[in-house]
Amino acid sequence: MKRKSAGVAPGTPTPKKNRTSTRQNGELDNDGAVKSPEVETPSKRRRGEQDLMKELHQAKANGATTGEINGGNTPGTPRSQRKVLFTTPTKPRQEDTPNGTPTIVRNADRSARRKSARRLIERTINGDESDEEALDEEDTLAQEILGGEGEGEGDEEEQDENDSGASPIPETPSKRGRGRPRGRPRKERSPTPPQNLPPHEEFFWQNRPGGTKTSNNTLPSSTLLNHDEYFTTMQSYEDPHGPERDFLLELHSRSFDQWIFELEQGFNICLYGYGSKRLLTDEFAAHLYDYLLARSSDISDTQLPRILVVNGYTSGITIRDIISSLASAIFTSTVKLPTQPGPLLSHVLSCLSSYPPSQPIQILLNSIDSLPLRRGPAVSLLAQLAAHPSIHLLCTADTPNFPLLWDLGQKAQFRFVFHDTTTFAPYDAEIDVVESVNELLGRSGRRVGGRDGVGFVLRSLPENARSLFRILINEQLDLLSADTNDNDNEGLGEQPASVQTPRHKLQLATRKHASESGMGMEYRMLYHKAVGEFVCSNEVGFRTLLKEFHDHQMVESRKDGMGTERLWIPFRREELEGLKEDFEVEGL
Amino acid sequence: MEDKKCYLYAPPRPQPGRAPKRRRLVNTGQPTTWELREHAFHEAWAQQEHQIQGAIDDADRSTLEKIAAFVSGVVPGPRRDRPPIPTGLVITGPSIASHGPFFRRVSDKIIADTKSIFVPLNSAECPNLKTLLKTLIRKATSGLPIDEDDDELPPSGAHKTGSKPLDYDLCLLLDWYSKTPVDKITIAIQDSEGFDDSIIVETIELLSSWSDRLPFVLLFGIATSADRFQDRLTGSAILSLEGEQFVVEQAEESLEKIFRATVEGPHVSLRVGPNLCRLLLDRHSDHSQSTQDFYDSLKYAYLCHFYANPMSVFLNRSLEFDQINHSAFEALRTLPSFRNYVEALLEDGSTDEIHSLLDSDQFLFANIKQHLELGQTALSRLTSAIAVVVILRNAMWKTQQVRYSSLYIRSASGDLYGSPLTRETILMVRKASSDTFSHVLATLASLRHSGLPMDIKEYQQALADLTEHSTTSAPLKSHYDVQSNTLRTTLVAQKVDLSKHKSTLSKQDAAYSDLIGRFHDELEAYLTEALIDPHSLYLSEILLYDLKSPHNEVFAPKPRFAMERALSSPHDYLNCSCCAESKAEGEHQLSASQPPSTILYQLYLESGAMLNVNDLWLAFNAITGGEDNQSEDVTTSLFQRSLAEFKYFGLVKPSRKKVDHVSKMMWKGL
């Protein structure tokens, strides 16, 4: 482009460049050169010199120090200032391409596209841009693309100006501002989200890149109540919907006889719907007991009704607990029984088959879909249990997607009939409210009694364990600060980023992503660190040390998306820093 | 009691305050006729169950017998060489749900018929070879009663060498085998697709190395095909097997048989209506693919009919007039079909009968008894007419087979008579040639409970006479058919051929045409009479059960929808005055009076994929909160409770992307 322009109007731009560059270089020159540019026919040698100088100039202009050029430039050329500040990293190469507006346009387009793609990738990976960024994202992108188009026009304009020789023009014209499409209205952005979307559209709308715009506010820790406060408050609280809930309960309890009939006919019952169904099953147990008692007196049976109530929501429950309590209801305590749940169950079932009880054993299972009963063999054992004709099972399910627990075969074994028993009752027994909210917010550290509690535990542990914990704290803090640094980098703007090639930036983004999504240290890495610092010598020892922390719930572990185990301390940054300080001060 | 894991329920000690309440519940629960209806239910269902069981047994009797014969055909006893293991490849088809019951029947059959024990294994209990062997040994050794002193496993495992074998050592099995009268060990691998390839191969190799001492028989349940199964095995494993293939009847066919068994026959007291039928069959073909599920649904239909319909008491065959009180008759007089019946009587002018029907319970009772019988006969005729149509149709069109169930659905909704399908079928009968006709007659003669008015034997006799006198070996043609035939020949052949053709028609064919014409007329008359609309029957409310409503909810529940509905419009459930207003104002209005979880749910729905808990709390507080400190505590605890509930349901999960954020996991209505 430059050459072309030089061909059309030889010399016009060159002297200016010459001037600026000579001034920068501190060479002796005077204004006379400016005043008689036409006279000088640019020789080949000079042109080469100019090219060199141009490059030099550009290198400086794109460098970190801008003051020199600004200082060198005459006042009243704000454009040059802007140019230097906002120049894009790809520009120099465009300038160097020998001939051509078309190439530049193409390059500009390509770079804009590349940039937009990169941004998209970054954003999808990070997914957590701040509000302003997310809002401005599209506009900036559009501007950049359009800016790229405008660049060509800009060059032509520049050429015109050069021809007229009106003003001193810097050789790298600014892209921003000039390229902005004139007279084109900004796209109207509606502040309210689209209404009445179908559910799947809503899902995509809310999950769109940059769609998550949330504030950075944090919940003050004083807001959440602790156990004591919660229970005192809830004890005095009176639900305004009490009568309606009682009515619902009464409504459901009218079906008790129907349920008994269904159970007698070999079906098992599963109750679902919103609200705790524990009260309902309690009432049903009482009703069933009376019914069975009346019935056994009819057929002069001395056996008292056997109703086994299982609270599936209790945290430590295992399938073994259920089966062994069932076994203890059937056998006398002197009989020796297998210990494993599988054999025990088959033993129980074969006993029930060969000596069927006069009345089937009723099992009322609260929360069949609770976490402990969802895993492993529990489901299939329960299905086997429920399939036996001498067992009647009535269970409740709380989560909305519970039917996914069972495959076709298990479903056939269960022979469930389902009833909607929405009660709106609070899940008082099922959920430990305070604890699960803390867990949800990553504040489960509050459980150990906070910093002091951890300090107390650490003081009672051997030196090695303390060192291990210290390593973990330091690593976690490092990770956290790495995250913030990355965020700061983002915030600093184009300047430092412009030096980096796109790939660098992408790597940065992915690294940041990894540290964030992982949130915590890889088990392997921690182990190697620990070995490196002579905290432990083998993995068994390492596990033993970790177990202590796990027991005190000072460390949590989780498998991430890649299947690697990650460990972290369930504290927030401030608390971690406090802990670190404690370590330093007390020499923990 | 709420935090105990498991406990046996014990009634609380009688307290003066609580006892009466419970008693009230017990007493009010059952209406007076329930015991009679329960009796009727047991009567009706026992009959049905017998039919269904028969159908199921029929369906795979031959396969079971083949398998049993295969197992008993294996020669037991120790051998020098290592013979290949006899293996049955049982192609059970894709419906996993029916595998369990099938293998149970195989087990019963094998244990009853052969001196073998049966060890079923499935993939869930055998994650690796060691556990597989453990399970195998455990199941085998406890499968049959052995000496009482053999209570514990270790003593039996005291090996000759003195060393104690581990519990997955097949030595244990050998020890046990030498003590029992069992002559072979049948191992059934129920879901071969569920096992890892390597486990199956290793098992086969291990078992074959023991096959000189222990006579194993393997049965593999295969859902796909024997070829695919073979592809999964290694060459050496295949070499040590000696396979035979058994194909089990597919769920689709056995369902058809079961279905027929449940509606056909004069003894069926209650039939399932078309809508419910369609629902059940659709669910079977689309989702469950198991006869068990169909059986359950049908049983539930019976349950519902007898439990919820007071009229069903009249289906009790041993019902006496004085067992029911007046109200049952009053209820019956309100039935739409009763009204129609009375109106029809009125048109006939038999007012006396109407008077007695309306006034005298005794008369009505006799009337009902009589008409229930008549209705059942009519329905039974209907079902056998369907069977006739199916036979005719399938005899005429070899390619396009119709299913009994689909015809039943059409006829039960009353649109089979006069439908193109029936008309076409009847017309085709006229054109049938003598061999097709004799085939049709033979099938009709073998039909059970056929209510056919015509004498099939007579037709068969006449046809036999005709064919005997026929000079040519070609089947006789009906002249209805020949006409079109001639038309065709004229187009292709010369005129001479045409006339010749006509001359052969004259004698036997004409006689045959007469015969088949007669048959056709009788058939048409029969179908016209039999293919009624069951809903137009008097007392059809008692004879048919056709309600979709409880079945859908009971067998295909929508728990997620129920929960979303409860949370988004609590008024639907609570029916409270406070929420009614907000309901009236708009679809989803927020108001402070709603239960806290539903308020939070609205906020949850409105937010994006990530939720800032602090902002959520502020919004929640703004809606529900009061001014003073005390109420803020309440608000906070309600907020915490609702949030904890959401976590429990899996609506939210902790997010590590931002501090104090949770991510949204469920979108309403998806």
Contacts between the chains, C-beta under 8 A, distances in Angstrom:
chain1	res1	chain2	res2	distance
A	127	B	657	6.5
A	128	B	610	7.9
A	128	B	657	4.8
A	128	B	658	5.7
A	198	B	669	7.7
A	199	B	667	5.4
A	199	B	668	6.2
A	199	B	669	3.6
A	199	B	670	4.7
A	200	B	667	7.8
A	200	B	670	6.3
A	202	B	667	5.9
A	203	B	667	4.5
A	203	B	670	6.5
A	206	B	608	4.6
A	206	B	609	4.7
A	206	B	664	7.3
A	206	B	667	7.5
A	207	B	609	5.0
A	211	B	608	5.6
A	211	B	609	6.5
A	212	B	608	5.0
A	212	B	609	5.3
A	212	B	610	4.3
A	213	B	608	6.9
A	214	B	608	7.2
A	214	B	610	5.3
A	214	B	611	7.1
A	214	B	612	4.3
A	214	B	615	7.0
A	214	B	658	6.9
A	214	B	661	6.4
A	215	B	612	5.6
A	215	B	614	7.7
A	215	B	615	5.8
A	216	B	658	7.4
A	217	B	612	6.1
A	217	B	614	4.3
A	217	B	615	6.0
A	217	B	660	7.5
A	218	B	614	5.9
A	218	B	659	5.4
A	218	B	660	4.6
A	219	B	613	5.3
A	219	B	614	4.1
A	219	B	617	6.4
A	219	B	660	4.9
A	220	B	614	7.9
A	223	B	614	7.9
A	223	B	617	6.6
A	223	B	636	6.3
A	224	B	636	6.9
A	224	B	640	6.5
A	225	B	633	6.8
A	225	B	636	5.5
A	225	B	637	5.7
A	225	B	640	6.4
A	229	B	633	6.7
A	229	B	637	7.6
A	230	B	637	5.0
A	230	B	640	6.6
A	233	B	633	4.7
A	233	B	634	5.6
A	233	B	636	7.7
A	233	B	637	4.4
A	234	B	637	5.5
A	234	B	641	7.6
A	236	B	634	8.0
A	237	B	634	5.4
A	237	B	637	7.1
A	237	B	638	7.5
A	239	B	595	7.8
A	240	B	578	7.2
A	240	B	593	6.6
A	241	B	574	5.9
A	241	B	576	6.1
A	241	B	595	5.7
A	243	B	576	8.0
A	244	B	574	4.1
A	244	B	575	6.7
A	244	B	576	4.7
A	245	B	574	7.5
A	247	B	575	7.8
A	248	B	573	6.5
A	248	B	574	7.1
A	253	B	25	6.7
A	254	B	29	7.8
A	256	B	25	6.8
A	256	B	29	6.8
A	257	B	29	3.8
A	257	B	30	6.1
A	258	B	307	6.5
A	261	B	303	7.0
A	261	B	307	6.2
A	262	B	303	6.8
A	265	B	299	6.7
A	265	B	303	6.0
A	266	B	299	7.9
A	267	B	296	7.2
A	267	B	300	7.3
A	272	B	557	6.4
A	272	B	559	4.2
A	272	B	562	6.5
A	272	B	563	7.9
A	273	B	559	7.2
A	273	B	562	5.2
A	273	B	563	6.7
A	273	B	566	6.6
A	274	B	562	7.2
A	274	B	563	4.8
A	274	B	566	3.7
A	274	B	567	6.2
A	274	B	573	8.0
A	274	B	597	7.9
A	275	B	566	7.4
A	278	B	2	6.5
A	282	B	1	8.0
A	285	B	9	4.6
A	286	B	9	7.9
A	286	B	11	6.5
A	286	B	12	7.9
A	286	B	22	6.1
A	287	B	22	6.9
A	287	B	25	6.1
A	287	B	26	7.1
A	289	B	9	6.0
A	289	B	11	5.4
A	290	B	11	7.6
A	290	B	22	6.2
A	290	B	23	7.9
A	290	B	26	5.8
A	291	B	26	6.8
A	294	B	26	7.5
A	305	B	9	7.9
A	306	B	8	6.4
A	307	B	8	6.7
A	307	B	9	3.8
A	308	B	6	6.2
A	308	B	7	7.6
A	308	B	8	5.8
A	308	B	9	7.4
A	309	B	1	7.3
A	309	B	6	6.9
A	309	B	7	5.6
A	309	B	8	7.5
A	309	B	9	5.2
A	310	B	5	7.0
A	310	B	6	4.6
A	311	B	2	6.6
A	311	B	3	7.1
A	311	B	4	6.3
A	311	B	5	6.0
A	311	B	6	7.3
A	314	B	3	6.3
A	314	B	4	7.5
A	314	B	5	5.0
A	316	B	5	7.4
A	317	B	5	4.9
A	317	B	6	7.8
A	321	B	5	5.0
A	321	B	6	5.7
A	322	B	5	7.9
A	322	B	6	5.8
A	325	B	5	7.6
A	325	B	6	3.9
A	325	B	7	7.4
A	325	B	8	7.7
A	326	B	6	7.9
A	329	B	8	5.8
A	336	B	151	7.8
A	336	B	152	8.0
A	342	B	125	6.7
A	342	B	135	8.0
A	343	B	138	6.2
A	346	B	139	7.7
A	346	B	142	7.8
A	347	B	142	7.9
A	350	B	142	7.4
A	364	B	9	7.5
A	377	B	124	6.9
A	377	B	125	7.9
A	380	B	124	5.0
A	397	B	559	6.9
A	398	B	648	6.6
A	398	B	649	7.0
A	399	B	648	7.4
A	399	B	649	5.4
A	399	B	650	5.7
A	400	B	559	5.5
A	400	B	560	3.9
A	400	B	563	4.5
A	400	B	564	7.4
A	400	B	649	5.9
A	400	B	650	7.3
A	400	B	666	7.3
A	401	B	559	7.5
A	401	B	560	6.0
A	401	B	650	7.0
A	402	B	559	6.3
A	403	B	557	7.3
A	403	B	559	6.7
A	407	B	96	7.0
A	408	B	95	7.6
A	408	B	96	5.0
A	408	B	97	4.4
A	408	B	288	6.6
A	408	B	289	7.4
A	408	B	290	6.9
A	409	B	96	4.9
A	409	B	97	5.5
A	409	B	99	7.0
A	409	B	100	6.1
A	411	B	97	7.0
A	411	B	288	7.7
A	412	B	97	4.0
A	412	B	98	7.8
A	412	B	100	6.8
A	412	B	288	7.7
A	412	B	290	5.5
A	412	B	292	4.9
A	412	B	293	6.6
A	413	B	100	7.0
A	415	B	292	7.8
A	415	B	296	5.9
A	417	B	300	6.6
A	417	B	554	4.6
A	417	B	555	7.1
A	418	B	553	6.8
A	418	B	554	5.7
A	418	B	555	7.3
A	418	B	557	3.8
A	418	B	559	7.6
A	419	B	553	7.7
A	419	B	554	7.1
A	420	B	553	6.6
A	420	B	557	7.0
A	420	B	559	7.8
A	420	B	562	5.1
A	422	B	562	6.4
A	422	B	563	7.9
A	422	B	566	4.8
A	422	B	573	5.0
A	424	B	566	7.1
A	424	B	570	7.0
A	424	B	573	6.7
A	424	B	574	6.4
A	424	B	595	6.1
A	426	B	641	6.3
A	426	B	645	7.9
A	427	B	644	7.9
A	427	B	645	6.0
A	427	B	648	6.5
A	428	B	2	7.9
A	429	B	2	4.0
A	429	B	3	6.6
A	430	B	648	6.8
A	431	B	641	7.9
A	431	B	644	4.9
A	431	B	645	6.5
A	431	B	648	5.2
A	432	B	644	7.7
A	433	B	637	7.7
A	433	B	640	5.3
A	433	B	641	5.0
A	433	B	644	4.2
A	434	B	640	6.5
A	434	B	644	7.9
A	436	B	644	4.4
A	436	B	647	5.2
A	436	B	648	6.9
A	437	B	640	4.9
A	437	B	643	5.3
A	437	B	644	5.3
A	437	B	647	7.5
A	439	B	647	7.7
A	439	B	654	7.0
A	440	B	613	7.8
A	440	B	643	6.6
A	440	B	644	7.6
A	440	B	647	5.2
A	440	B	652	6.8
A	440	B	653	7.7
A	440	B	654	5.2
A	440	B	662	5.8
A	441	B	613	6.1
A	441	B	654	7.0
A	441	B	660	5.8
A	441	B	662	7.6
A	442	B	654	5.9
A	442	B	656	7.4
A	442	B	659	7.8
A	516	B	656	6.7
A	516	B	657	6.3
A	517	B	656	6.7
A	517	B	657	7.7
A	519	B	656	4.1
A	572	B	659	7.1
